[in-house]
Amino acid sequence: MLRSLLLLSSLAVTPLLAQQTAVDYFETGVTKSRTGDFTGALQAFSMAITMNPDNAASYYNRGLAKANLKDHRGAILDYDRAVELNPKDALAYLNRGVSKSKQDDHRSALLDFGRAIELSPEDPQAYYNRGASRSKLEQHRGALQDFNRSLELDPNNQAVLYARGLTKQKLEEYSGSLADFTKLIELSPKKSQPYAARGASRLELSDYSGAITDLNKAIEITPDDAESFLNRGFAKGKLEDYKGANSDYDRAIALNATNYKGYYGRGFCRSKLGDQKGAVQDFNQAIEMNNANTESKVFFNGKISRATLGNLLNVVQERNKLNELSTERSEAYFSRGISKNKQGDSKAAIADLNKAIELNPTYAEAYFSRGIIKSAQNDQKGAILDCNSAIKLNPRYAEAFYVRGIIRHGLGDDNGGCLDLSKSGELGYTPAYKVISDYCN
């Protein structure tokens, strides 16, 4: 599998800001980024943008901060603005392409990497990134050309050497791949991947003894590599060491019981060793799996947990408990509704929140809290409508964007949900980035 090691480029450090306070925020953002405080950096760049909305570097660097928080949808929006303000910034195109590729939008990423190469033709990273996206699109010949150019500019780049070796395998140029993996081993002899990859190429070249030697080393370094056990079992089987092969297939299945190849290989060995009953069981298992790829992305199921609900309600209460009681007493209905919900009487809670909204139609927190309760009752569409109202009344209501984002994602609107979560994080609600990391990439 091609391991994509798309690297974010250097921070732009020359602000073109007119106001000193904006410069201060910009420099704070750069400092926080360099120390790994990307949440703090994001907030600093947001302040710089508020004070000077026409500075491309602020959008670019905020995009980098979002990307480091795995908020690639939000990053793309910032890179869009950076490119609009400065169409000659190769780094903005490069990193926008990175974020697009992280969202599996490889065709669009190719355009950005191509533009970055036009603007900065000596940047090896741009060629590598374009090659990685071409590989994802199974444009292996074009990918090989990009990796070749990247290595001309940076001959010892290990990520590119590994990617080129894998690409040669996909093009069935196994002899050529050996050189790339051998150089990788020379550069980094304690990494298992080059040994495993070279062993796989040797298998294809029918060099079974050489493959076993490489796979022994890969397994020594990484003892839980199921694929290396599979390949070593295959090589041993080819050399008629069925007992040794059977042990490797046992281990491969223990590490990954979802790969049909392990059952097929073990069944073959069991048959050769006289265990026909066990062989038939394994062959049955291999056939039933039907070569299916059992890997799947886990998506949020759309129903917010009670723990999340409780935490969000506590935030809302904390924000409102010091409010003065108005003459129409909407705050009293609101607070009573929150208390009734905590006691488990959601029906009475909804009634109180309805009354609070009737008395004060601009009560954003009441809409938001009612939306959370509706979501807990699995009325997700009603919850979204209430979050919409809260956001319309308070466009900076970070928690409302957060809840609406989770619900939209759970209802199948992945892009809309993740954009809401991105906005929530941008507005300062940092728990959004944990959800983005888990469900938006």
Secondary structure in CASP SS format (residue, H / E / C, confidence):
PFRMAT SS
TARGET T0000
AUTHOR 0000-0000-0000
METHOD secondary structure of the structure
MODEL  1
M C 1.00
L C 1.00
R C 1.00
S C 1.00
L C 1.00
L C 1.00
L C 1.00
L C 1.00
S C 1.00
S C 1.00
L C 1.00
A C 1.00
V C 1.00
T C 1.00
P C 1.00
L C 1.00
L C 1.00
A C 1.00
Q C 1.00
Q H 1.00
T H 1.00
A H 1.00
V H 1.00
D H 1.00
Y H 1.00
F H 1.00
E H 1.00
T H 1.00
G H 1.00
V H 1.00
T H 1.00
K H 1.00
S H 1.00
R H 1.00
T C 1.00
G C 1.00
D C 1.00
F H 1.00
T H 1.00
G H 1.00
A H 1.00
L H 1.00
Q H 1.00
A H 1.00
F H 1.00
S H 1.00
M H 1.00
A H 1.00
I H 1.00
T H 1.00
M H 1.00
N C 1.00
P C 1.00
D C 1.00
N C 1.00
A H 1.00
A H 1.00
S H 1.00
Y H 1.00
Y H 1.00
N H 1.00
R H 1.00
G H 1.00
L H 1.00
A H 1.00
K H 1.00
A H 1.00
N H 1.00
L C 1.00
K C 1.00
D C 1.00
H H 1.00
R H 1.00
G H 1.00
A H 1.00
I H 1.00
L H 1.00
D H 1.00
Y H 1.00
D H 1.00
R H 1.00
A H 1.00
V H 1.00
E H 1.00
L H 1.00
N C 1.00
P C 1.00
K C 1.00
D C 1.00
A H 1.00
L H 1.00
A H 1.00
Y H 1.00
L H 1.00
N H 1.00
R H 1.00
G H 1.00
V H 1.00
S H 1.00
K H 1.00
S H 1.00
K H 1.00
Q C 1.00
D C 1.00
D C 1.00
H H 1.00
R H 1.00
S H 1.00
A H 1.00
L H 1.00
L H 1.00
D H 1.00
F H 1.00
G H 1.00
R H 1.00
A H 1.00
I H 1.00
E H 1.00
L H 1.00
S C 1.00
P C 1.00
E C 1.00
D C 1.00
P H 1.00
Q H 1.00
A H 1.00
Y H 1.00
Y H 1.00
N H 1.00
R H 1.00
G H 1.00
A H 1.00
S H 1.00
R H 1.00
S H 1.00
K H 1.00
L C 1.00
E C 1.00
Q C 1.00
H H 1.00
R H 1.00
G H 1.00
A H 1.00
L H 1.00
Q H 1.00
D H 1.00
F H 1.00
N H 1.00
R H 1.00
S H 1.00
L H 1.00
E H 1.00
L H 1.00
D C 1.00
P C 1.00
N C 1.00
N C 1.00
Q H 1.00
A H 1.00
V H 1.00
L H 1.00
Y H 1.00
A H 1.00
R H 1.00
G H 1.00
L H 1.00
T H 1.00
K H 1.00
Q H 1.00
K H 1.00
L C 1.00
E C 1.00
E C 1.00
Y H 1.00
S H 1.00
G H 1.00
S H 1.00
L H 1.00
A H 1.00
D H 1.00
F H 1.00
T H 1.00
K H 1.00
L H 1.00
I H 1.00
E H 1.00
L H 1.00
S C 1.00
P C 1.00
K C 1.00
K C 1.00
S H 1.00
Q H 1.00
P H 1.00
Y H 1.00
A H 1.00
A H 1.00
R H 1.00
G H 1.00
A H 1.00
S H 1.00
R H 1.00
L H 1.00
E H 1.00
L C 1.00
S C 1.00
D C 1.00
Y H 1.00
S H 1.00
G H 1.00
A H 1.00
I H 1.00
T H 1.00
D H 1.00
L H 1.00
N H 1.00
K H 1.00
A H 1.00
I H 1.00
E H 1.00
I H 1.00
T C 1.00
P C 1.00
D C 1.00
D C 1.00
A H 1.00
E H 1.00
S H 1.00
F H 1.00
L H 1.00
N H 1.00
R H 1.00
G H 1.00
F H 1.00
A H 1.00
K H 1.00
G H 1.00
K H 1.00
L C 1.00
E C 1.00
D C 1.00
Y H 1.00
K H 1.00
G H 1.00
A H 1.00
N H 1.00
S H 1.00
D H 1.00
Y H 1.00
D H 1.00
R H 1.00
A H 1.00
I H 1.00
A H 1.00
L H 1.00
N C 1.00
A C 1.00
T C 1.00
N C 1.00
Y H 1.00
K H 1.00
G H 1.00
Y H 1.00
Y H 1.00
G H 1.00
R H 1.00
G H 1.00
F H 1.00
C H 1.00
R H 1.00
S H 1.00
K H 1.00
L C 1.00
G C 1.00
D C 1.00
Q H 1.00
K H 1.00
G H 1.00
A H 1.00
V H 1.00
Q H 1.00
D H 1.00
F H 1.00
N H 1.00
Q H 1.00
A H 1.00
I H 1.00
E H 1.00
M H 1.00
N C 1.00
N C 1.00
A C 1.00
N C 1.00
T C 1.00
E C 1.00
S C 1.00
K C 1.00
V C 1.00
F C 1.00
F C 1.00
N C 1.00
G C 1.00
K C 1.00
I C 1.00
S C 1.00
R H 1.00
A H 1.00
T H 1.00
L H 1.00
G H 1.00
N H 1.00
L H 1.00
L H 1.00
N H 1.00
V H 1.00
V H 1.00
Q H 1.00
E H 1.00
R H 1.00
N H 1.00
K C 1.00
L C 1.00
N C 1.00
E C 1.00
L C 1.00
S C 1.00
T C 1.00
E C 1.00
R C 1.00
S H 1.00
E H 1.00
A H 1.00
Y H 1.00
F H 1.00
S H 1.00
R H 1.00
G H 1.00
I H 1.00
S H 1.00
K H 1.00
N H 1.00
K H 1.00
Q C 1.00
G C 1.00
D C 1.00
S H 1.00
K H 1.00
A H 1.00
A H 1.00
I H 1.00
A H 1.00
D H 1.00
L H 1.00
N H 1.00
K H 1.00
A H 1.00
I H 1.00
E H 1.00
L H 1.00
N C 1.00
P C 1.00
T C 1.00
Y C 1.00
A H 1.00
E H 1.00
A H 1.00
Y H 1.00
F H 1.00
S H 1.00
R H 1.00
G H 1.00
I H 1.00
I H 1.00
K H 1.00
S H 1.00
A H 1.00
Q C 1.00
N C 1.00
D C 1.00
Q H 1.00
K H 1.00
G H 1.00
A H 1.00
I H 1.00
L H 1.00
D H 1.00
C H 1.00
N H 1.00
S H 1.00
A H 1.00
I H 1.00
K H 1.00
L H 1.00
N C 1.00
P C 1.00
R C 1.00
Y C 1.00
A H 1.00
E H 1.00
A H 1.00
F H 1.00
Y H 1.00
V H 1.00
R H 1.00
G H 1.00
I H 1.00
I H 1.00
R H 1.00
H H 1.00
G H 1.00
L C 1.00
G C 1.00
D C 1.00
D H 1.00
N H 1.00
G H 1.00
G H 1.00
C H 1.00
L H 1.00
D H 1.00
L H 1.00
S H 1.00
K H 1.00
S H 1.00
G H 1.00
E H 1.00
L C 1.00
G C 1.00
Y C 1.00
T C 1.00
P H 1.00
A H 1.00
Y H 1.00
K H 1.00
V H 1.00
I H 1.00
S H 1.00
D H 1.00
Y H 1.00
C C 1.00
N C 1.00
END
